[in-house]
Amino acid sequence: MHITRTETNIGVLLWLAFAVLLCYANAFNADFQFDDYKVIVNNPRVHSWASWMQGLTLGIRPLLKASYTLNWTMGMGVTGFHLTNMLIHLANAYLVYLLAKEFVRQQWQADTFKNAPLLAALLFAAHPIHTEAVTYICGRSTSLMTLLYLAGLLTYISGRMQQNKLKVYGLTPLLFIIALSVKETAVTFPLALLLWECACGGKWQRALKPQWANWLVLILGALFFLFSDSYLSQMERSAQLNSLQGNAATQLYAFAYLLRQWAAPLWLNIDSGLQLQRDFSASLLPLLFFAALFALMLACWRKRPWVSFALAWVILQLIPLHLFLPRLDIANDRQMYLAGWPLFLALAIELTLWLSTRALQLSAAALLIVLASLTVLRNMDYANEIALWEDTVMKSPNKARVHNNLGYAYLLAHRHTEARHAFITALQLDPQLYKARYNLYRVDDEVDSTDHKK
């Protein structure tokens, strides 16, 4: 019997759908969280298509808001939002499979690596670090951007192989534009195209010619951001946070932290306890870690290009963008969503090289069971705001904002004693946190009002 490529791809899609459903079935129980209220629940601009149209000139990320509007107007409540996030994650896992397959096809050991693309995609689907981009509804900004980013990369690769000018010069830059309208961190896309070409044996000088349309989009996009009041004000606030030296030191810390989260996802945290660095005085270990990985990337470029590609990709996605425009939140687990997929491919290829077929099957099954179990457990932290912030307080006990957010969750649940304790702790950690002081007054007012009614 002849098995067609379409039948093979359908089989892969079914395996990935099973993995995503197994890992995220309990995510349907998760409520709206944190920024979900500001961005979706209490934001009238995403509650109707007319309001969305009116807000096109006022805010940022129009396509992302359109996806929220679609879910809101469908009337399925929080379940509809979760279903959409899961479908986006499934689509991304399938794109990871297709990209991994294209990368393997470029290697001379392609037959040896034939099982690596599916394993890489399953690891991507099951890894708990992705819960922040899937279970946390606002994490859609990352997962939806990644969908368009990876689709653009795959379209470019297909267009180059088929010598299809429409794909290379038309569809690829179009997908880049749409990705930018979801999240502006997609600006790394042209560099990602160059990286792919170099990792697959091409020369960057020759690759620039078919990529000129994407660089033009990047230039025009930069001009748009510079002349947009919304984007410009955000960039100005970001630039004032730290010096260039401080940004570099901070990003090295964030880089080491996020790779640890990927390698050992036991401390997943929606609000990490990382502190802003002002210089390199306390950044020696992260600097040495980065230097070692950079040296490994260079050493593996010819003999193990998948390792070099994975390391170069993660460096590209995590470090350069925020050197000049630092983040108030130094690191979020969802940053690994786009950055980490080649790491899964490199891991899958290395396992294929080192293990026999039977050992590979057993190791892959054990690894996937562990990752899926951790994902299911992490989804439970998103059940409601109290559960999420209680978990976060355990992992970032010295961060005032975390205690304030937990206190606010208690306040909404009318658990006044616990709310008061959380706000007082927040003020002890940061006496200038005016939100915690205001919330403490609110607790007193509610308690007085309750006592008066009695």
N, C-alpha and C positions, 0 to 999 in steps of 0.2 A: 504494500500500500504506500502510495506517495503522500508524504505529509507536506503541505504547502507552508509557505512563510506566514500566510495569514492565520492558518490554524495554529502554528507555533506561537505567534504573538497573542492570540486569543487565550491560549493556555497560560502564558505568562501573566496576562492581565487578570485571569481568574485567580492565580496564585497570589498576586499582589492584592487583589480585592479581599481575599480571605484573610491575608495578614493584616491589612488595615482595619477590617471589621473586627478581627479578634483583639487587636490592640486598643481600639478606640470605641468599642461598643458602649463602655460605661461612661464615655465622655458626653453622651446625650443627657446624662443626669446633671451635668455641670451648669451652673447658673451664669448670668452675666457677671463680670468681674471688673473691678478697678476702672481702667480707662474705657471699658465697654460702655459705662454709663455716660461719660462725657462725650464720647465719639458717636454712640449709637442711641442708647435708650433715651437720653435727655437732649438729644440733638435734633431739633425739628427739620433741619436741612436734609436729613436722610429718611424722613417719614413719608414723603410723597415725591413723585417724579417732578411735579411743578416746583417744589421747594428745592430739589436737587438742581434743576435748571437755573433757578434764580441764584443759587450759590456758586455757580461755575466760576464767576469772576472774583469771588471773595476768599476762597480758601485754596488748599493744596490737595493733591491726590484725587482728582475727579473720578477716575475709574474705580478706585477703591471705594469711594463713597457711593458710586452707582451700584456696586455689588451689595453694599449694606441696604441701599434703598430697595433693591430687588427682593432681598430677604424680608425686609420689614413689610413691604406691600403684599407679599405672598400670604401673610397672616399665619405662618406656622410657629411664630414665637421663637424662643431660643433654640428649639429643635431644628428649625430650618437653617439657622446660622451654623449650627454644628454639622448638619448634613452637608452643607456647601463646603465647609472647611475640610471635611473628610474626603469629599470628591476631589477637591483641589490637591490634597495630599496624595491620593491615589494616582491622579494624573502626573504629579511630579515623580512619584516612584516609577511609573512607566517610562517617563522621559529619561530618568537615570538609567534604566535598563537599556534603552535605545542608544543613549550616548556611550554607555559602557561598551555596548556591542560594537559601535563604530570605532571606539578607541582600540579595543582588542583586535579588530580587523586590521589595524595598521601595524600590528606587531608580528614579528616573524614566527613567534611561538603561538600564533592564533589558535591552532587546534588544541594546544595544551590548556589554554585559558577559556575554552568554550563555555564552562559552567560559571565563570566569574561574573558575567553581567547579571544573571538572575540573582546570585547570592548578594551582589552589591545592592541591587534594588530592594531585596527583602530586608537587608540590614538597614537601609534607608527608611523603609516603611515602618520598621519595628523600633528603631532607636528612641529611647525616652527623651533625649534632648530636644526632640522635635515637638514635644507636647506644648511648648510655649507658642509655637507657630500654628498648631492645629487645635488643641483644646481651648486655649485662650483665644477668644473670638477676635480680639484686636490683633492677634498675631497673624491674621490674614494678610496684613500689609506685606509681610515677608513671604508667606507661602504663595500668594497670588503673583507678586513680582517675580518670584523664582520660577513659577510656571511659564511666564512670558519670556523670561531671560533664557531658560533652558530650551524653550521652543525656538527662540531666535537662533541659539547656537546650533541646534539640530538642523534647522532650515538652512543655515549657512553651510554646514557640512554637506548636506544633501545637494544643495545647489552647486557647490564646488565639484563634487564627484560627478554630477550629471551635466556640468557646464550649463546650468540653467540660470540665465541672467535675471529672470524674474524673481527667482528665489534669493539670489545673491544681492541684487541691487534694489529689489522692491520689497519682498516680504520680510527679509531679515531686518533692515532698518525700520520697517513699520512695526515689527514686534518690539524693537528697542524703544521706539517712541511710546508705545502702549505701556511697556514696563515702567518707563519713567513717569507715566501718569498714575501709576499705582504707588511707586515709592522711588524717590530720587536717588537712592543708593544704587540703582541700576546703571549709574554712570560708568561703572567699571567694565561694561559690556565690550567696547572695542578692544580693550586690553585683554579681555578673556579670549576674544577671537584670535589675537596674536599669539597668546599663550598656547592655544590649541594647535595652531599651525606649527609652532616651534617644537612642541612635545611630540608631534606626529612626524617629525623629520623635515618639515618645511623651513624655509628661510623667511625671517620677518620682513626683509626688504621686498621680497616678491609678494608677500601676503598683503602688504599695504594697498596694493592696487585694487584688488577686489573688495577691499574693506573701506574704501574712501567714503562711501555713502554713510556708513556708521559713524565715522569721524566727523562728517559734516553735521549729522544729527547731534553729536556730542557738543560741537561748537555752538550750534543754534540753541541747544538746550541750556548751555551755560549762559548764553546771552539772555535767554528767557528768564532764568532764575535770577540773574543780576538785575533785571528790570522789573521783576515782580515784587511788589511791596511785601507780600506774605513771606516769600522765600528770603528776600533780602533782610528783613527784620530778624528772621530766625538765624541767618548766617552771621549777622552782626552780634547777636547775643552769644552765639556759639564761639565766635572768635575772641570774645572777651573773657572766656572762662579760664584760659591758661596760656602760657607761652609755648612756642614751638618745641623747646626742649622738654617742658613739662608734658606736652602732648605726646611726644615720642616715648618718654618714660612710662606714661600712663597706658599707652597702647601696647607696649611690651608686656606690662602686667596683665592687661586684658587678654592679650594673645595667649599667654601661658595659662591663664585661668580657663579660657574657653576650650583649649585643647585638653586640659585636664577634665573638664566637664564631658567632653566627647569620649575620652578614653576610659573614664571611670564615672559614669553618670549616677553617682550615689548622693550627690549634694545639689541637685537641681534646685534653682532658686530664682524666683521671679524678680527679686530685687537684691542683687549681690552686695556684699559688704565691702567691695573694693573702694579704696580711697584715691582721690585725685593726687597725682605725683607732681611735684614742682621741679624736680631735677632727677639726675640718675643716681643720687647718693644711696637710695634704698632699692635700686633696680638692678643690682649686679646679677642675681640669679636669673631673673627673666631675660636679661641681656645675653647671658651665657647660653641659656636655653635656645633663644632665637638664633644665636650664632651657630650653635651645633646643628640645628635643623637646616639652616641656610647652607652650611658646609655639606650636610648630607644630600641636600637637593642638588648641589653642583656635582658631587661625587657620583651620584646615581644617574646622571642625565643620559649617558649612552647605554649602560648595561641594564638599568632598571628605570626606564622613562616614566612608568606609572607612578613610582615613588616621587620622582622629581616633579611630575605634573601635579600630583596631589598636594605637595608642599608648596609649590609655587602658587597654585590656585588659592589655598587657604591664606597664604601671606597677602596675595592681591586683595582678597575680599575683607580681611580683618584689619589691615594696618594703614595703607596709604590714605584711604578716604577720610579718616578722622585725625590725621596729623595736622591738617590745617583747619578743620572744622570739628573740634572735639564734641563729645556727647556729654550731657549732664549725667545720664545713666551710662557708666563706663563700659559695662558689658551686660548683654542679655543672652540667654541661652539660644534664643531664636536666630542670633547672628550666625550660628553654625548650620542653619538650614540650607542656605545656598553654599556656604563655604565648605561644608563637610562632605559633599557627595563623592568627590574623587578619593577621599580617604577611605571610604567604603570599597571603592573599586580597587585601590592599592592593597587593602587588607584581603579582599577576596582573591586577588591574583597571587599574593604571597602565600596564602593558605593552600591554593591550588598547586603551587610550586613545591611546597615543603611536605605536603601530606599525600598519602595514598588515597585512592578514590573512597574507600570505606572510611578511613580516618577523617577525610574531608566531610563526608556526609554526617558522621557523628558529631564532629566539632561544630559544623554549621548548625545542626539541629539544636545542640546544647546552647550555642551562643544566641540563636534566635529565641529560644524559650526564655532565657535569662532576660534579654532585652524586652521582649513582649511583656513579661511579668513586671518589670520595672516600669514600663509605660502604663500598664493598667493601674499599678499602685500610684503612680504620679497623677493620673487622671483623678483619683480620689481626692487629691488636695484641692482640685478645682470645683469640688461639689458646691461650695458656697464661699462667700468672702471671709467668713470667720475661719474656716478650715485652711484657706489659702494663706491668710496672714498669720495664723498661729504657726503654720509650718515655716513661714518666712522669718518670723521672729526667732525661732530656734536656730536658723542658719545665719541670720544677720542680727545678732542680739545688740550690737552696738550702733545700729543705724536708727536715728530718731524718726525718720520718715516711716519706717516699717512699723514702729510702735504706734505712731499716729494713725496709720491706716488700719491697724488692728483695732485700736480704740474706736475709730469711726464705725467699723463693722459691728462692734459691740453696741455702740450707741444706737445704730439702726435697729438692732435686735432688742433694745431697751434693757440691756445688761449693764446697768449704770455703774455698779461697783467695779466691774472689770474694765469698763471704758475709762473710768477715772484713773485707775492704776496705770493703764496703758498711756494715757495722755501725760500723766505726771512723769513717767519714765522717759517719754519722748522729750519733755522739757528739761529733764536732768541731763540728757545727752546733748541737747541743743536748745539753750535758753532763748535763741532767736527764732525758733520755729513758731511763727505767729499762728499757723493753722492749728497746732496742738493747743495753744493757749485759748484760741477762740472756741475750739471744740470742748475744752474743759469748762468754759463758761456755759456752753450749751447743756452739758451734763447737769450742772448745778441748776440751771433754769428748769430742766425737765423734772428733776427730783423735787424742786420746790413746788412746781405746778402739780405734781402727783400728790405731794403731801397736803397741799392746800385743798385739793378735791376731796381728800379723805376727811 
